[in-house]
């Protein structure tokens, strides 16, 4: 891997890293400052890098000239990094570790061993976009390790900022600064209402909103996007909100409650279709024929701003985009 290639992979890391690259520092400079921190001696650092001690001294002078700051102090028995030198060593070590991880992951992908991807998604695009993309990737790279978390957008966005996900398919919550993210809108989530087979309303050709208020409901917790969307529909038509509610984030509990009672539940349309077509609940659950649409706020492919995707994560990201096209 060339120096230019290494820098192109790191360039999106963050503003501090970009400043380092603009200063003219090379990978050899970063390796030397890290070696100085580890060894405390120019001669030992030069030996670790397989260069002469005079060459190492010249490189230190080059770095100090480029940055305009002192990086180390000569002592009787070695050198001690200044606070500037320690900060550069810390940043350089992170960059070198990232580059080593990129090299390893690319090698794994080339050899078929795969890599690791951590994806977070809300329900609908997880089924309609992520699953088909994952199937296609696994055919080419059967050993790639992909972890998927299905959660609400608020949880996923915070997990992304905490570096627990490479990217997410969700919405940016109102209480987070949108400048922390890069987002690409990719679709609108459509929802529906599900009931058990044989439900009193299931035989109707079309069900009006007013007919729904006398039944139990299974909702996501208050404040969740799908719930707020339904509540907005009720209020916009001057229909009383349901007051017999079970709150849960569990899709399994939602399905069980609907299948074993007259409760109504809003779910993503893709999920409802999957249940009807593929699951063992096909004979127990059906989609209620309602007279109104439930269109949830558009969702996006979201990454943390100034954080580069690994090769494996970039591959999954691109495959999800291909599913949309």
C-alpha positions as CSV (number, residue, x, y, z in Angstrom):
1,X,0.0,0.0,0.0
2,X,1.5,3.3,-1.0
3,X,1.8,6.3,1.3
4,X,-0.7,8.2,-0.9
5,X,-3.2,5.3,-0.6
6,X,-2.8,5.2,3.2
7,X,-3.4,8.9,3.5
8,X,-6.5,8.7,1.3
9,X,-8.0,6.2,3.6
10,X,-7.3,8.3,6.7
11,X,-8.2,11.7,5.2
12,X,-11.8,11.5,6.3
13,X,-11.0,10.6,9.9
14,X,-11.4,14.0,11.5
15,X,-10.2,17.6,11.3
16,X,-7.1,17.1,13.5
17,X,-6.0,14.3,11.2
18,X,-6.5,16.4,8.1
19,X,-4.4,19.1,9.7
20,X,-1.6,16.6,10.2
21,X,-1.7,15.5,6.6
22,X,-1.6,19.1,5.3
23,X,1.5,19.8,7.4
24,X,3.5,17.5,5.1
25,X,4.1,14.7,7.7
26,X,4.7,11.2,6.3
27,X,3.9,7.8,7.7
28,X,7.6,7.4,8.5
29,X,7.4,10.5,10.7
30,X,4.5,9.1,12.6
31,X,6.2,5.8,13.1
32,X,9.2,7.5,14.4
33,X,7.4,9.7,17.0
34,X,5.5,6.6,18.2
35,X,8.8,4.7,18.5
36,X,10.3,7.6,20.4
37,X,7.4,7.5,22.9
38,X,7.8,3.7,23.3
39,X,11.6,3.6,23.6
40,X,12.6,7.0,25.0
41,X,15.8,6.9,23.0
42,X,16.6,8.0,19.4
43,X,19.0,5.1,18.9
44,X,16.4,2.6,20.0
45,X,13.7,4.2,17.9
46,X,16.0,4.2,14.8
47,X,16.7,0.5,15.4
48,X,13.0,-0.2,15.6
49,X,12.5,1.5,12.2
50,X,15.7,0.0,10.7
51,X,17.3,3.4,10.0
52,X,20.4,5.1,11.2
53,X,20.5,7.3,14.3
54,X,21.5,10.4,12.2
55,X,18.6,9.7,9.9
56,X,16.3,9.6,12.8
57,X,17.6,12.9,14.2
58,X,17.1,14.5,10.8
59,X,13.5,13.3,10.7
60,X,12.8,14.8,14.1
61,X,14.2,18.1,13.0
62,X,12.0,17.9,9.8
63,X,8.9,17.3,11.9
64,X,9.7,20.2,14.3
65,X,10.3,22.5,11.3
66,X,7.1,21.4,9.6
67,X,4.9,21.9,12.7
68,X,6.8,24.8,14.2
69,X,6.9,23.3,17.6
70,X,9.4,21.3,19.8
71,X,8.5,17.6,19.9
72,X,11.2,16.2,22.3
73,X,13.8,17.3,24.8
74,X,17.3,15.7,24.9
75,X,18.1,14.2,28.2
76,X,21.4,12.6,29.5
77,X,20.1,9.1,28.8
78,X,17.6,9.6,26.0
79,X,14.8,11.9,25.0
80,X,11.5,13.0,26.5
81,X,8.5,14.0,24.4
82,X,7.1,17.5,25.0
83,X,3.3,17.8,25.4
84,X,3.2,18.6,21.6
85,X,5.2,15.4,20.9
86,X,3.0,13.3,23.2
87,X,-0.1,14.6,21.4
88,X,1.4,13.9,18.0
89,X,2.4,10.4,19.1
90,X,-1.1,9.7,20.4
91,X,-2.7,10.8,17.2
92,X,-0.1,9.0,15.1
93,X,-0.6,5.8,17.0
94,X,-4.3,5.9,16.3
95,X,-3.7,6.6,12.6
96,X,-1.2,3.8,12.3
97,X,-3.5,1.3,14.0
98,X,-6.4,2.3,11.7
99,X,-4.2,1.9,8.6
100,X,-3.1,-1.6,9.9
101,X,-6.7,-2.5,10.4
102,X,-7.6,-1.4,6.8
103,X,-4.7,-3.4,5.4
104,X,-5.9,-6.5,7.4
105,X,-9.5,-6.1,6.4
106,X,-8.7,-5.6,2.7
107,X,-6.5,-8.7,2.8
108,X,-9.3,-10.6,4.5
109,X,-11.8,-9.5,1.8
110,X,-9.4,-10.5,-1.0
111,X,-8.8,-13.9,0.5
112,X,-12.5,-14.5,1.1
113,X,-12.1,-14.4,4.9
114,X,-14.3,-11.4,5.0
115,X,-14.3,-8.5,7.5
116,X,-16.7,-7.2,10.1
117,X,-19.6,-4.8,9.7
118,X,-21.9,-3.4,12.4
119,X,-25.2,-2.1,11.1
120,X,-28.2,-0.6,12.8
121,X,-31.6,-0.3,11.2
122,X,-35.2,0.4,11.8
123,X,-37.5,-2.5,10.9
124,X,-38.7,-1.7,7.3
125,X,-35.4,-1.1,5.5
126,X,-33.8,-3.9,7.5
127,X,-36.2,-6.3,5.8
128,X,-36.5,-4.6,2.4
129,X,-32.9,-3.4,1.9
130,X,-30.4,-4.8,4.4
131,X,-31.4,-8.5,4.2
132,X,-31.2,-8.7,0.4
133,X,-27.9,-6.8,0.4
134,X,-26.4,-9.1,3.1
135,X,-27.5,-12.2,1.1
136,X,-25.6,-11.0,-2.0
137,X,-22.5,-10.1,0.0
138,X,-22.4,-13.5,1.8
139,X,-22.4,-15.3,-1.5
140,X,-19.1,-13.6,-2.5
141,X,-17.6,-13.4,1.0
142,X,-19.1,-16.2,3.1
143,X,-16.9,-15.5,6.1
144,X,-17.8,-11.8,6.4
145,X,-19.2,-11.1,9.9
146,X,-22.2,-8.8,9.9
147,X,-24.0,-7.7,13.1
148,X,-27.4,-6.0,12.8
149,X,-29.3,-4.3,15.5
150,X,-33.0,-3.5,15.0
151,X,-34.0,-0.5,17.2
152,X,-35.6,2.9,17.1
153,X,-33.8,5.8,15.4
154,X,-33.0,7.5,18.7
155,X,-31.2,4.5,20.0
156,X,-29.4,3.8,16.8
157,X,-28.2,7.4,16.3
158,X,-26.6,7.4,19.7
159,X,-25.1,4.0,19.1
160,X,-23.6,5.3,15.9
161,X,-22.1,8.3,17.7
162,X,-20.6,5.9,20.3
163,X,-18.9,4.0,17.4
164,X,-20.9,0.9,18.0
165,X,-22.2,0.9,14.4
166,X,-20.4,1.6,11.1
167,X,-23.6,3.1,9.7
168,X,-27.4,3.0,10.3
169,X,-30.6,3.1,8.3
170,X,-32.8,5.3,10.4
171,X,-33.7,9.0,11.0
172,X,-31.8,11.6,12.8
173,X,-33.6,12.3,16.0
174,X,-34.9,15.8,16.7
175,X,-32.8,16.1,19.9
176,X,-29.5,15.4,18.2
177,X,-27.4,17.9,16.2
178,X,-27.8,17.0,12.5
179,X,-24.3,18.3,11.9
180,X,-22.9,15.2,13.6
181,X,-24.1,13.1,10.7
182,X,-24.0,12.6,7.0
183,X,-27.4,11.4,5.8
184,X,-28.7,10.2,2.4
185,X,-32.5,9.9,2.2
186,X,-33.4,6.5,0.6
187,X,-37.1,5.9,1.2
188,X,-40.3,6.4,3.1
189,X,-41.4,3.8,5.5
190,X,-45.0,2.6,4.9
191,X,-46.9,1.1,7.8
192,X,-50.1,-0.8,8.2
193,X,-52.3,-2.3,10.9
194,X,-52.3,-6.0,11.7
195,X,-55.0,-8.1,13.4
196,X,-55.5,-11.8,14.0
197,X,-57.2,-13.9,11.3
198,X,-60.9,-13.8,12.1
199,X,-60.8,-10.4,13.8
200,X,-64.2,-8.7,13.8
201,X,-62.9,-6.0,11.4
202,X,-61.0,-8.3,9.1
203,X,-64.0,-9.1,7.0
204,X,-64.7,-5.5,6.1
205,X,-63.9,-4.3,2.6
206,X,-62.5,-1.0,4.1
207,X,-62.1,0.0,7.7
208,X,-62.5,3.6,8.8
209,X,-60.5,5.2,11.5
210,X,-63.5,5.7,13.8
211,X,-64.0,1.9,13.9
212,X,-60.7,1.3,15.5
213,X,-61.0,3.2,18.8
214,X,-63.0,0.5,20.7
215,X,-60.2,-2.1,20.5
216,X,-57.1,-2.8,22.4
217,X,-53.9,-1.6,20.8
218,X,-50.2,-2.7,21.0
219,X,-48.0,0.3,20.5
220,X,-44.3,1.1,20.6
221,X,-43.6,3.3,23.7
222,X,-44.8,6.9,23.7
223,X,-42.7,9.2,21.6
224,X,-41.7,6.6,19.1
225,X,-42.0,7.7,15.5
226,X,-44.6,5.1,14.3
227,X,-46.8,5.8,17.3
228,X,-46.6,9.6,16.8
229,X,-47.5,9.1,13.2
230,X,-50.7,7.2,14.2
231,X,-51.5,9.7,16.9
232,X,-51.2,12.5,14.4
233,X,-53.6,10.7,12.0
234,X,-56.1,10.3,14.8
235,X,-55.9,13.9,15.9
236,X,-55.9,15.4,12.4
237,X,-59.3,13.7,11.8
238,X,-60.7,14.6,15.2
239,X,-60.9,11.0,16.3
240,X,-60.3,10.1,19.9
241,X,-56.9,8.5,20.6
242,X,-57.0,4.8,21.7
243,X,-56.9,4.5,25.5
244,X,-56.5,0.7,25.9
245,X,-52.8,0.3,25.1
246,X,-50.0,-2.2,25.7
247,X,-46.6,-0.5,25.3
248,X,-43.7,-2.7,24.1
249,X,-40.7,-2.5,21.8
250,X,-40.8,-6.3,21.3
251,X,-42.0,-7.3,17.9
252,X,-42.5,-10.9,19.1
253,X,-44.7,-9.8,22.0
254,X,-46.7,-7.6,19.6
255,X,-47.3,-10.6,17.3
256,X,-48.3,-12.8,20.1
257,X,-50.7,-10.3,21.6
258,X,-52.3,-9.7,18.2
259,X,-52.6,-13.4,17.3
260,X,-54.2,-14.2,20.7
261,X,-56.7,-11.3,21.1
262,X,-58.6,-8.7,19.2
263,X,-55.8,-6.2,19.6
264,X,-54.6,-4.0,16.7
265,X,-51.0,-3.1,16.1
266,X,-49.2,-0.8,13.7
267,X,-46.1,-2.3,12.1
268,X,-44.0,-1.7,9.0
269,X,-45.7,-2.9,5.9
270,X,-42.6,-4.9,4.8
271,X,-42.7,-6.7,8.1
272,X,-46.4,-7.5,7.8
273,X,-46.0,-8.8,4.2
274,X,-43.0,-11.0,5.4
275,X,-45.1,-12.4,8.2
276,X,-47.9,-13.3,5.8
277,X,-45.7,-14.8,3.1
278,X,-42.8,-16.4,5.0
279,X,-43.4,-17.0,8.7
280,X,-45.2,-19.6,10.6
281,X,-47.7,-16.9,11.7
282,X,-49.0,-16.7,8.1
283,X,-52.3,-18.2,9.2
284,X,-52.7,-16.2,12.3
285,X,-52.0,-12.6,11.2
286,X,-53.5,-10.4,8.4
287,X,-53.3,-6.8,7.3
288,X,-56.3,-4.7,8.0
289,X,-57.8,-3.0,5.0
290,X,-57.9,0.6,6.2
291,X,-59.1,3.7,4.3
292,X,-56.1,5.8,5.0
293,X,-52.3,5.6,4.4
294,X,-49.7,5.4,7.2
295,X,-46.6,7.1,5.8
296,X,-43.8,7.4,8.3
297,X,-41.1,10.0,8.0
298,X,-38.4,9.2,5.4
299,X,-35.4,7.2,6.5
300,X,-31.8,7.6,5.5
301,X,-28.4,5.9,5.2
302,X,-26.6,7.7,8.0
303,X,-22.9,7.8,8.9
304,X,-21.0,9.7,11.5
305,X,-19.6,12.8,10.0
306,X,-15.8,12.7,9.2
307,X,-15.6,9.0,10.1
308,X,-14.5,6.8,7.2
309,X,-16.2,3.5,6.5
310,X,-14.1,0.3,6.6
311,X,-13.9,-1.6,3.3
312,X,-16.4,-4.2,4.5
313,X,-18.8,-1.5,5.8
314,X,-18.4,0.4,2.5
315,X,-19.3,-2.7,0.6
316,X,-22.5,-3.3,2.5
317,X,-23.4,0.4,2.2
318,X,-23.0,0.3,-1.6
319,X,-25.0,-3.0,-1.9
320,X,-27.8,-1.3,0.1
321,X,-27.7,1.6,-2.4
322,X,-27.9,-0.9,-5.2
323,X,-31.0,-2.5,-3.7
324,X,-32.7,1.0,-3.9
325,X,-31.7,1.5,-7.5
